[in-house]
């Protein structure tokens, strides 16, 4: 059983690495096409990429790519890069949403006298407490809704900004020399 588990783990990891490399290669090709073939400004390309990444931290009900396109059109960013980045980072949405809850919980718990774990345990305990379902549901949604929205705004701004400067630096280095 151990050999089978090790084989399955290795096989899944190698498949994941292949797919990740293919996605990364495709992303590089799209960015290079936008900069080289279409003479795109590295700043506009970087902004499009940042918008595409940042929008996926916010719940958009599957319309993130369209919202990224609209924001790119409004800001003068590269629309193709916004859509490509949004679609390519789409599979990471569950991880982004978990990170939203974590960051939002840290910020939300910072203003209270309890630590994050106590706050989360207390909220989960409320769900299983016998009592009025409506009050429990609204308490749960209030906590997770507030922490999620706080976390999504912070993460969208933070990761979008970091991604902008990272892509911009890479593009400058690649196309303008060191």
Buried (B, 14 or more C-beta within 10 A) or exposed (E): EEEEEEEEEEEEEEEEEEEEEEEEEEBEEBBBBBBEEEEBBBBBBBBBBBBBBBBBBBBBEEEBBEBBBBBBEEBEBBBBBBBBBBBBBBEEBEEBBEBBBBBBBBBBBEEEEEEBEEBBEEBEEBEEEEEEEEEBEEBBEEBBEBBBBBBBBBBBEEBBEEBBEBBBEBBBEBEEEE
